[in-house]
């Protein structure tokens, strides 16, 4: 029976991770996988997480299933983290949240619910977008349409092109957006652009569907959440997929959630029932451990403060690396070619290299990045900066 199955190629990023791991050259540099790394190219456990682990071990007395919606404390804290304490949608009871296995689980569960809402609805995705958005959405039966977002020649957000394309959305269509730290471009919407976008979506009757995987790694929690909070207040309906992988460093624990803002409290509860039904079909109950840690951190004032300080350090380090990388490239003869890097947010930027140049960097210099030349800025350090710059300049 199994002989009819074709062998599939590995996911490009996962395959890149394997190649890097197997490379024995001491000069190797990993700019591919989107994980935060410290100066020693290590992804440590955050101090707040380590403290929460000890607290949880002293509290946990059973391994019985968690609730289908996940930890109530986690869900309430995530809503407050995303929307802020005083958001009108919370007081109006128009918000529900369901814990999921990672941000991927959130995206997939919401996709199935949205498919139930409108069989003919299309999902509009940015060009480019995170590669895994495509299979996660299409596996639920949703049809995708692309809208302009990033000008790769000028390395800027193409907001005019974006608005021009989205002028063609139909009522009931879904528009997938990145809350902050756009993956893979690093080009984000500013508050004025979020407001203009909300007006367009409302006029068209389209539903915003926001992926918020990097909250706090752009400009700050409140600043990064501006788009989500504005749309939650000014749009009748909103879907938000969240991940705690990056900002809590809980990559392997798979901590995510799906949040729905509905027109009223009754509609919100209906949406929650649908989300839970979809979850039951796919995985039944969410994993407990990672979400329990987030619950402890966000509901303990001292731990939350500790976590936020660590998040600030991570963000400032990434921004410092952007500046160092730009300046090092400029001193090496690149001129102003890479000035755009310091204006982008979060972990990612495009270098504007060809696939052939990327392969040369991998084969001859042991520097790993995806074929599009998207790099993870957090993979840089003072230890590998000079070698990376020298290698990049050698292929230009």
C-alpha positions in Angstrom: 0.0 0.0 0.0 2.7 2.5 1.0 4.5 2.0 -2.3 2.1 4.5 -3.9 3.4 7.3 -1.8 6.1 9.6 -3.3 9.0 10.7 -1.2 8.7 14.4 -0.4 11.5 16.9 0.0 12.1 18.4 3.4 10.8 21.8 4.3 13.5 24.2 3.2 14.0 25.8 6.6 13.9 22.4 8.5 16.4 21.0 5.9 18.6 24.0 6.4 18.7 23.4 10.1 19.8 19.8 9.5 22.5 20.8 7.1 23.8 23.4 9.6 23.8 20.8 12.4 25.8 18.4 10.3 28.4 21.0 9.2 31.6 20.5 11.2 33.3 23.7 10.1 34.0 25.9 13.2 33.3 29.1 11.1 29.6 28.1 10.4 26.9 30.7 10.9 23.2 30.0 11.2 21.1 32.9 9.8 18.2 30.6 8.7 16.0 29.3 11.5 13.9 32.0 13.2 15.0 31.6 16.8 16.5 34.1 19.2 20.2 33.5 20.0 22.4 35.2 22.5 26.0 36.4 22.0 27.2 32.8 22.2 24.8 31.7 19.5 22.8 29.8 22.1 19.0 30.0 22.7 18.8 30.0 26.5 15.9 29.4 28.8 14.6 32.8 30.0 15.1 33.5 33.7 11.4 34.1 34.2 10.6 30.8 32.5 13.2 29.0 34.7 11.6 30.4 37.8 8.1 29.6 36.6 9.2 26.0 36.0 10.2 25.6 39.6 6.9 27.0 40.7 4.9 24.7 38.4 6.8 21.6 39.6 5.9 22.4 43.2 2.2 22.9 42.2 1.5 20.1 39.7 0.0 17.0 41.3 -1.7 15.3 38.3 -1.2 14.6 34.6 -4.9 14.5 33.9 -6.1 16.1 30.6 -6.3 19.9 30.6 -9.6 21.6 29.7 -10.4 21.6 25.9 -9.9 25.4 25.8 -6.7 25.2 27.8 -5.7 27.0 31.0 -8.3 29.7 32.0 -5.5 31.8 33.6 -3.4 31.5 30.4 -6.4 32.5 28.2 -7.3 35.5 30.3 -3.7 36.7 30.5 -3.2 36.3 26.8 -6.2 38.4 26.0 -5.0 41.2 28.3 -1.5 40.9 26.8 -2.8 41.3 23.3 -5.5 43.9 23.9 -4.4 45.7 27.1 -6.4 45.8 30.3 -9.0 48.5 29.4 -9.9 47.5 25.9 -13.6 47.9 25.2 -13.9 44.5 23.5 -13.0 42.9 26.8 -15.6 44.8 28.9 -18.2 44.1 26.3 -17.4 40.4 26.5 -16.8 40.2 22.7 -13.5 38.3 23.1 -12.8 34.6 23.5 -9.5 32.8 23.5 -8.6 29.1 23.1 -5.2 27.7 23.8 -3.6 25.8 20.9 -0.5 23.7 20.2 1.7 26.6 19.0 1.0 29.4 16.6 0.7 26.8 13.8 -2.1 25.1 15.7 -3.8 28.5 16.2 -3.6 29.3 12.5 -4.9 25.9 11.5 -7.9 25.8 13.9 -8.9 29.3 12.9 -8.7 28.4 9.2 -11.1 25.6 9.7 -13.6 27.8 11.6 -13.3 30.5 8.9 -13.9 27.9 6.2 -17.2 27.0 8.0 -18.2 30.7 7.9 -18.1 31.0 4.1 -17.4 28.2 1.6 -16.5 30.7 -1.1 -14.5 33.1 1.1 -10.9 33.7 0.0 -7.9 34.4 2.2 -5.6 37.3 1.0 -2.0 36.8 2.0 0.9 39.2 1.7 3.6 38.9 -0.9 5.8 37.6 0.6 4.5 35.9 3.8 5.7 33.2 6.1 6.0 30.1 4.0 4.0 27.8 6.4 1.0 30.1 6.1 0.3 28.5 2.7 -0.1 24.8 3.8 -1.8 25.7 7.1 -4.5 27.6 5.3 -5.0 25.6 2.2 -5.1 22.3 4.2 -8.4 23.7 5.7 -9.7 24.1 2.2 -9.3 27.9 1.9 -8.4 29.5 -1.4 -5.6 32.0 -1.3 -5.1 35.3 -3.2 -1.9 37.4 -2.9 -1.7 41.1 -2.3 1.3 43.3 -2.7 3.3 44.1 0.4 7.0 44.3 0.0 9.1 46.0 -2.7 12.2 43.8 -2.8 14.1 46.2 -5.1 13.8 49.2 -2.8 13.4 47.2 0.4 10.3 49.1 1.5 6.7 48.4 2.4 4.6 48.8 -0.7 1.6 50.2 1.1 0.1 51.8 -2.0 0.2 48.5 -3.8 -1.2 46.7 -0.8 -4.2 49.1 -0.6 -4.8 48.9 -4.3 -4.9 45.1 -4.3 -7.1 44.9 -1.2 -9.6 47.3 -2.8 -10.7 44.1 -4.7 -11.6 42.0 -1.7 -15.2 40.9 -1.4 -17.5 40.9 1.6 -16.7 37.8 3.7 -13.1 37.5 2.4 -10.3 37.2 5.0 -7.2 39.3 5.0 -4.1 37.7 6.7 -1.9 40.3 8.3 1.3 40.3 10.4 0.8 42.2 13.7 4.5 43.2 13.8 8.0 42.1 12.8 6.8 40.9 9.5 8.2 37.5 8.5 10.1 37.4 6.2 10.6 41.1 5.4 10.8 43.0 8.7 8.7 45.7 7.1 5.8 46.8 9.3 2.7 49.0 9.1 2.7 52.2 11.0 -0.3 53.4 13.1 -1.6 55.7 10.3 -1.5 52.7 7.8 -3.3 50.4 10.3 -6.1 53.0 10.6 -6.4 53.4 6.8 -6.4 49.6 6.5 -9.2 49.2 9.1 -11.4 51.7 7.2 -10.9 49.8 3.9 -11.7 46.4 5.5 -14.8 47.7 7.1 -16.0 49.3 3.9 -15.4 46.0 2.1 -16.9 43.8 4.8 -13.7 41.8 5.0 -12.4 40.0 8.1 -8.9 40.8 9.4 -7.0 37.7 10.5 -3.8 38.6 12.3 -0.7 36.5 13.0 1.0 37.8 16.1 4.1 35.7 16.6 6.7 38.3 17.7 4.9 40.6 20.1 7.5 42.7 22.0 10.4 42.1 19.6 9.7 45.1 17.4 9.3 48.4 19.3 7.6 47.2 22.5 4.5 45.3 23.6 2.1 48.2 23.4 3.6 49.5 20.2 3.7 46.1 18.5 0.1 45.4 19.5 -1.2 48.7 18.1 -2.7 47.1 14.9 -4.5 44.3 16.8 -5.9 46.7 19.4 -7.1 49.2 16.9 -8.8 46.7 14.7 -10.4 45.0 17.7 -11.9 48.3 18.6 -12.9 49.5 15.1 -13.8 46.3 13.2 -16.8 44.2 14.1 -14.9 41.0 13.8 -11.3 40.0 14.2 -9.2 36.8 14.4 -5.8 36.7 16.1 -3.4 33.8 16.1 -0.7 34.2 18.8 2.5 32.3 19.6 4.6 32.3 22.7 7.6 30.6 21.0 9.7 33.7 20.4 8.8 36.2 23.2 8.9 33.6 25.9 11.5 31.3 24.3 9.1 28.4 24.6 9.8 27.0 21.1 9.6 23.3 21.9 6.7 23.6 24.3 4.3 24.6 21.5 2.4 27.4 23.2 -0.2 29.3 21.1 -3.7 30.6 21.2 -6.5 31.7 18.9 -8.4 34.8 19.8 -11.7 35.9 18.3 -13.3 39.3 18.6 -17.0 39.1 17.6 -19.7 41.6 17.1 -21.3 40.8 20.4 -21.0 38.4 23.4 -23.4 35.8 22.0 -21.5 35.6 18.7 -18.2 35.3 20.6 -19.5 32.3 22.5 -20.7 30.7 19.3 -17.2 31.2 17.8 -15.6 29.6 20.9 -17.9 26.5 20.5 -16.8 26.2 16.9 -13.1 26.6 17.7 -13.4 23.9 20.4 -15.2 21.6 17.9 -12.4 22.0 15.4 -9.8 21.4 18.0 -11.6 18.2 19.1 -11.4 17.0 15.5 -7.7 17.7 15.2 -6.0 17.2 18.6 -8.7 17.1 21.2 -6.8 18.7 24.2 -3.9 21.2 24.1 -0.6 20.5 25.8 -0.5 21.9 29.3 3.1 22.6 30.4 4.2 25.6 28.3 0.9 27.4 28.8 1.1 26.8 32.5 4.5 28.6 32.6 3.0 31.6 30.7 0.0 31.6 33.0 2.4 31.8 36.0 4.6 34.5 34.5 1.8 36.8 33.4 -0.2 36.5 36.6 2.7 37.2 38.9 3.7 40.8 39.0 7.4 40.2 39.8 7.8 37.5 37.2 6.0 39.5 34.6 8.3 42.4 35.2 11.3 40.1 35.0 10.1 38.6 31.8 9.5 42.1 30.3 13.0 43.2 31.2 14.4 40.1 29.4 12.2 40.8 26.4 13.5 44.4 26.3 17.1 43.1 26.3 16.4 40.7 23.5 14.7 43.5 21.4 17.5 46.0 22.1 20.1 43.4 21.2 18.5 42.6 17.8 18.2 46.3 17.0 21.9 46.8 18.0 22.9 43.9 15.7 21.0 45.6 12.8 23.0 48.8 13.3 26.3 46.9 13.6 25.6 44.8 10.5 24.7 47.9 8.5 27.8 49.8 9.6 30.1 46.9 9.1 28.8 46.3 5.5 29.1 50.0 4.8 32.7 50.1 6.0 33.5 47.1 3.8 32.4 48.9 0.7 28.6 48.3 0.4 27.8 52.0 0.6 24.2 52.7 1.5 23.0 49.4 -0.1 22.0 47.9 3.3 20.8 51.0 5.1 17.2 49.7 5.1 18.1 47.0 7.6 18.0 49.4 10.5 14.5 50.6 9.6 13.0 47.1 9.8 11.6 45.3 12.9 12.1 42.0 14.6 14.4 39.1 13.6 14.2 39.2 9.8 15.5 41.0 6.7 16.2 40.2 3.1 19.8 40.7 1.8 18.7 40.9 -1.8 21.0 38.1 -2.9 20.4 35.6 -5.7 19.8 31.9 -5.0 23.2 31.3 -6.5 24.9 33.7 -4.1 23.1 32.1 -1.2 24.4 28.7 -2.2 27.9 30.0 -2.5 27.7 31.4 1.0 26.6 28.0 2.2 29.0 25.9 0.3 32.2 28.0 0.4 31.7 30.0 3.6 29.4 27.8 5.7 26.9 30.6 6.2 23.3 29.4 6.1 20.2 31.3 5.0 17.1 30.4 3.0 17.3 30.8 -0.8 15.4 34.0 -0.7 18.3 35.5 1.3 16.0 36.2 4.2 18.3 36.2 7.3 17.7 36.0 11.0 19.4 39.0 12.5 19.5 37.3 15.9 21.9 34.7 14.4 24.6 37.4 14.2 27.0 38.2 17.0 30.2 40.1 17.6 31.9 36.8 17.3 30.7 36.1 13.7 29.9 39.6 12.5 33.2 40.3 10.7 33.4 36.9 9.0 29.7 37.2 7.9 30.3 40.6 6.4 33.4 39.6 4.6 31.6 36.6 3.2 28.6 38.5 2.0 30.8 41.1 0.4 32.7 38.4 -1.4 29.6 37.3 -3.3 28.2 40.7 -4.2 
